[in-house]
Amino acid sequence: MTPAYESSHAPETAMGVHRHAEGYAALVLNGGYEELTAEGRFACGPGTLVIHPDWHAHGDAFGSGGATVLNLPARLSDGFRPSPRRSGLSG
């Protein structure tokens, strides 16, 4: 399983549609981006948690402030794999 890691994304950049072999959760620490998936477009700002199951296709467009994201493995020891969902954690 891939360990947790922080990623930084430059302002006004994008990542085309891509997939990850292992599911993970992405917690936006600062900045923001728009995520495009088959389920729709989602605005992701500080405190947003995005959960991707294995091989979930998505693309990201980073805003004027770029973004810093904490990426965490999402596969639990019992084999649970979450479905994609977003949760605003900031109040």
Backbone hydrogen bonds in HBPLUS format (Angstrom, degrees):
<---DONOR---> <-ACCEPTOR-->    atom                        ^
c    i                          cat <-CA-CA->   ^        H-A-AA   ^      H-
h    n   atom  resd res      DA  || num        DHA   H-A  angle D-A-AA Bond
n    s   type  num  typ     dist DA aas  dist angle  dist       angle   num
A0005-TYR N   A0071-ASN O   2.98 MM  66  5.33 152.8  2.05 144.9 153.7     1
A0071-ASN N   A0005-TYR O   2.76 MM  66  5.33 172.1  1.77 167.5 167.2     2
A0007-SER N   A0069-VAL O   2.79 MM  62  5.26 161.7  1.82 155.1 161.5     3
A0069-VAL N   A0007-SER O   2.84 MM  62  5.26 163.3  1.87 155.5 161.3     4
A0009-HIS N   A0067-ALA O   2.77 MM  58  5.14 157.0  1.83 160.2 163.7     5
A0067-ALA N   A0009-HIS O   3.04 MM  58  5.14 149.8  2.14 137.0 141.3     6
A0012-GLU N   A0063-GLY O   2.96 MM  51  5.19 158.2  2.01 122.9 128.8     7
A0062-PHE N   A0013-THR O   2.81 MM  49  5.40 157.2  1.86 160.3 167.8     8
A0015-MET N   A0060-ASP O   2.73 MM  45  5.12 160.1  1.77 154.2 159.9     9
A0060-ASP N   A0015-MET O   2.96 MM  45  5.12 154.1  2.03 141.6 149.9    10
A0018-HIS N   A0058-HIS O   2.85 MM  40  5.63 155.0  1.91 142.0 144.6    11
A0058-HIS N   A0018-HIS O   3.03 MM  40  5.63 155.1  2.09 152.0 159.3    12
A0055-TRP N   A0020-HIS O   2.73 MM  35  5.07 157.2  1.78 168.3 165.2    13
A0074-ALA N   A0023-GLY O   3.19 MM  51  5.26 160.1  2.23 118.9 114.1    14
A0024-TYR N   A0052-HIS O   2.95 MM  28  5.45 141.5  2.10 143.6 155.8    15
A0052-HIS N   A0024-TYR O   2.85 MM  28  5.45 177.4  1.85 169.5 170.4    16
A0025-ALA N   A0072-LEU O   2.72 MM  47  5.09 159.2  1.76 151.7 159.1    17
A0072-LEU N   A0025-ALA O   2.76 MM  47  5.09 166.7  1.77 156.9 161.6    18
A0026-ALA N   A0050-VAL O   2.71 MM  24  5.06 163.0  1.74 152.1 157.9    19
A0050-VAL N   A0026-ALA O   2.83 MM  24  5.06 163.9  1.86 144.5 149.7    20
A0027-LEU N   A0070-LEU O   2.86 MM  43  5.11 168.9  1.87 150.8 152.8    21
A0070-LEU N   A0027-LEU O   2.88 MM  43  5.11 167.9  1.90 150.7 150.9    22
A0028-VAL N   A0048-THR O   2.96 MM  20  5.49 165.7  1.98 160.7 163.9    23
A0047-GLY N   A0028-VAL O   2.85 MM  19  5.51 169.1  1.87 156.0 152.5    24
A0029-LEU N   A0068-THR O   2.81 MM  39  5.47 155.8  1.87 150.3 157.2    25
A0030-ASN N   A0068-THR O   3.40 MM  38  5.34 156.6  2.46 135.9 137.9    26
A0068-THR N   A0030-ASN O   2.99 MM  38  5.34 156.2  2.05 140.7 141.2    27
A0032-GLY N   A0066-GLY O   2.95 MM  34  6.27 155.7  2.01 150.8 152.6    28
A0063-GLY N   A0032-GLY O   3.27 MM  31  5.99 170.3  2.28 139.1 141.2    29
A0033-TYR N   A0044-CYS O   2.93 MM  11  5.30 153.2  2.00 145.7 154.5    30
A0044-CYS N   A0033-TYR O   2.79 MM  11  5.30 161.4  1.82 171.9 178.1    31
A0034-GLU N   A0061-ALA O   2.88 MM  27  5.22 159.6  1.92 144.1 149.0    32
A0061-ALA N   A0034-GLU O   2.93 MM  27  5.22 156.8  1.98 148.8 156.5    33
A0035-GLU N   A0042-PHE O   2.80 MM   7  5.11 165.9  1.82 151.2 154.1    34
A0042-PHE N   A0035-GLU O   2.80 MM   7  5.11 152.9  1.88 146.3 155.1    35
A0036-LEU N   A0059-GLY O   2.89 MM  23  5.15 163.9  1.92 144.5 149.6    36
A0059-GLY N   A0036-LEU O   2.97 MM  23  5.15 147.6  2.08 141.2 151.1    37
A0037-THR N   A0040-GLY O   2.88 MM   3  5.24 162.2  1.91 149.1 155.1    38
A0040-GLY N   A0037-THR O   3.08 MM   3  5.24 154.6  2.14 104.6 112.3    39
A0048-THR N   A0045-GLY O   2.95 MM   3  5.63 155.8  2.01 150.2 150.6    40
A0089-LEU N   A0047-GLY O   2.82 MM  42  4.75 150.8  1.90 120.8 128.8    41
A0049-LEU N   A0087-SER O   2.96 MM  38  5.22 154.3  2.02 139.5 147.7    42
A0087-SER N   A0049-LEU O   3.06 MM  38  5.22 141.0  2.22 138.6 149.0    43
A0051-ILE N   A0085-ARG O   3.10 MM  34  5.53 160.6  2.14 157.9 163.4    44
A0056-HIS N   A0053-PRO O   3.26 MM   3  5.66 152.7  2.34 140.7 134.9    45
A0066-GLY N   A0063-GLY O   3.06 MM   3  5.33 166.0  2.08 113.5 117.7    46
A0079-GLY N   A0076-LEU O   2.95 MM   3  5.53 162.0  1.98 125.7 128.0    47
